[in-house]
Amino acid sequence: MRLLLISNSTNPGEGYLEHPKETIREFLGEKTKNAVFIPYAAVTFSFDEYEARVNARFAQIGHRVTGIHRFINPVEAIENAEAIVVGGGNTWQLVKMLQERKLMKAIRKKVRQGTPYIGWSAGSNIACPTLRTTNDMPIAEPLKFKTLNLVPFQINPHYLDENPANHGGETREVRINEFIEVNRDLYVVGLREGTSLLLEEDELVLIGNRKARVFHYGEDPRELSNEDDFSFLLR
Amino acid sequence: MRLLLISNSTNPGEGYLEHPKETIREFLGEKTKNAVFIPYAAVTFSFDEYEARVNARFAQIGHRVTGIHRFINPVEAIENAEAIVVGGGNTWQLVKMLQERKLMKAIRKKVRQGTPYIGWSAGSNIACPTLRTTNDMPIAEPLKFKTLNLVPFQINPHYLDENPANHGGETREVRINEFIEVNRDLYVVGLREGTSLLLEEDELVLIGNRKARVFHYGEDPRELSNEDDFSFLLR
């Protein structure tokens, strides 16, 4: 399998998909690919707008996307895709729409056959067994929590260390500690902004200059860098 | 109905349940009440510990609680309760346990008959039609999203205005704007820390010195204070 799982589309002060663009170029290769793009996580703007925003960046790196909303038969669009790109937004809305359109199974099958998969934020989260490590508000009720299950661990995108000043709510680490308490067999990767996980066959590495924080029940959290091997997460 | 829906247990730098203790005292009255306490939102500490922590504060105001985990028949415990108190923690875990034990219906019925209900954080969220405005990580999958439906609007507890510095994720306002986009008939009250909503019969007011931010599709958000009437939310 080939997966590029990006924490976030946009670093503060940068343009949309600016930080991962070279990584995406390398991942998709020299030859122009026309990827199928899933814009379903967009809630307050249109799928057309979302497609245009992604294409503005992809054009700079010699690739393009076509929104799945343009196809009469979305399952067939996935079956014929050269690459699959899933954008961020609201994870719950994304999962609900993929389930209702019976696209989870189609995407899972296609990516397992070797089609490159790129996701950011919600699009990275759904590559995991379930959406249970999302940060998003559950604005829509999906059929179930199960997602693509392309990797056997959970990603928490936009991982951050701090709470805003003078805020009494739980930190992200507290939330993930709750997760591993009730899901003791699963690893969770806190993927900080500006970083990605790259899977090529059986090799999993981190891309970007910030470390990832890896959680597992009964162990101290581990801080791993782009020089470490993350493949233990695949077992 | 009598509801006291508190945003958060603890303001930064203060003790547990310090900020709402006078409000709780007034709400429960002079005569000592032994309330049934629901500790199910606790994930990383025990129900006994949670009960003890709440009782330490309630003792100062002449009341006490008994954890529902001590009763052989929890539905019967609700039916006989003098008051019901639902503590914060993880909303998903709380809702899952209440649903599995068939307590949602029992609590709804009892509170509609006039038994005082106090909740904070997750405990306030579940007084709403669904849990869809929680900030919590969905670490456990409940049977459904429907909750107590004691009020016809949604509360977002721990409402905050800012993101941490240098973080690219959605602000709370962006998340709630997504919610009202797909749930156009529902009001959402962003309940800032240190504040509560008090319902006495048909009168709904805000307690605390910070304003609440009220969202509805197609309208500018409203900032309402403890001098405003919130009863329009009940229609």
Boltz contact constraints between the chains, C-beta under 6 A:
constraints:
  - contact:
      token1: [A, 8]
      token2: [B, 168]
      max_distance: 6.0
  - contact:
      token1: [A, 10]
      token2: [B, 168]
      max_distance: 6.0
  - contact:
      token1: [A, 11]
      token2: [B, 168]
      max_distance: 6.0
  - contact:
      token1: [A, 12]
      token2: [B, 166]
      max_distance: 6.0
  - contact:
      token1: [A, 12]
      token2: [B, 168]
      max_distance: 6.0
  - contact:
      token1: [A, 43]
      token2: [B, 178]
      max_distance: 6.0
  - contact:
      token1: [A, 43]
      token2: [B, 181]
      max_distance: 6.0
  - contact:
      token1: [A, 44]
      token2: [B, 177]
      max_distance: 6.0
  - contact:
      token1: [A, 44]
      token2: [B, 178]
      max_distance: 6.0
  - contact:
      token1: [A, 44]
      token2: [B, 181]
      max_distance: 6.0
  - contact:
      token1: [A, 90]
      token2: [B, 178]
      max_distance: 6.0
  - contact:
      token1: [A, 132]
      token2: [B, 138]
      max_distance: 6.0
  - contact:
      token1: [A, 132]
      token2: [B, 139]
      max_distance: 6.0
  - contact:
      token1: [A, 137]
      token2: [B, 175]
      max_distance: 6.0
  - contact:
      token1: [A, 137]
      token2: [B, 179]
      max_distance: 6.0
  - contact:
      token1: [A, 138]
      token2: [B, 132]
      max_distance: 6.0
  - contact:
      token1: [A, 139]
      token2: [B, 132]
      max_distance: 6.0
  - contact:
      token1: [A, 139]
      token2: [B, 178]
      max_distance: 6.0
  - contact:
      token1: [A, 139]
      token2: [B, 179]
      max_distance: 6.0
  - contact:
      token1: [A, 139]
      token2: [B, 182]
      max_distance: 6.0
  - contact:
      token1: [A, 140]
      token2: [B, 182]
      max_distance: 6.0
  - contact:
      token1: [A, 141]
      token2: [B, 145]
      max_distance: 6.0
  - contact:
      token1: [A, 145]
      token2: [B, 141]
      max_distance: 6.0
  - contact:
      token1: [A, 158]
      token2: [B, 169]
      max_distance: 6.0
  - contact:
      token1: [A, 160]
      token2: [B, 164]
      max_distance: 6.0
  - contact:
      token1: [A, 160]
      token2: [B, 167]
      max_distance: 6.0
  - contact:
      token1: [A, 162]
      token2: [B, 164]
      max_distance: 6.0
  - contact:
      token1: [A, 164]
      token2: [B, 160]
      max_distance: 6.0
  - contact:
      token1: [A, 164]
      token2: [B, 162]
      max_distance: 6.0
  - contact:
      token1: [A, 164]
      token2: [B, 164]
      max_distance: 6.0
  - contact:
      token1: [A, 166]
      token2: [B, 12]
      max_distance: 6.0
  - contact:
      token1: [A, 167]
      token2: [B, 160]
      max_distance: 6.0
  - contact:
      token1: [A, 168]
      token2: [B, 8]
      max_distance: 6.0
  - contact:
      token1: [A, 168]
      token2: [B, 10]
      max_distance: 6.0
  - contact:
      token1: [A, 168]
      token2: [B, 11]
      max_distance: 6.0
  - contact:
      token1: [A, 168]
      token2: [B, 12]
      max_distance: 6.0
  - contact:
      token1: [A, 168]
      token2: [B, 193]
      max_distance: 6.0
  - contact:
      token1: [A, 169]
      token2: [B, 158]
      max_distance: 6.0
  - contact:
      token1: [A, 175]
      token2: [B, 137]
      max_distance: 6.0
  - contact:
      token1: [A, 177]
      token2: [B, 44]
      max_distance: 6.0
  - contact:
      token1: [A, 178]
      token2: [B, 43]
      max_distance: 6.0
  - contact:
      token1: [A, 178]
      token2: [B, 44]
      max_distance: 6.0
  - contact:
      token1: [A, 178]
      token2: [B, 90]
      max_distance: 6.0
  - contact:
      token1: [A, 178]
      token2: [B, 139]
      max_distance: 6.0
  - contact:
      token1: [A, 179]
      token2: [B, 139]
      max_distance: 6.0
  - contact:
      token1: [A, 181]
      token2: [B, 43]
      max_distance: 6.0
  - contact:
      token1: [A, 181]
      token2: [B, 44]
      max_distance: 6.0
  - contact:
      token1: [A, 182]
      token2: [B, 139]
      max_distance: 6.0
  - contact:
      token1: [A, 182]
      token2: [B, 140]
      max_distance: 6.0
  - contact:
      token1: [A, 193]
      token2: [B, 168]
      max_distance: 6.0
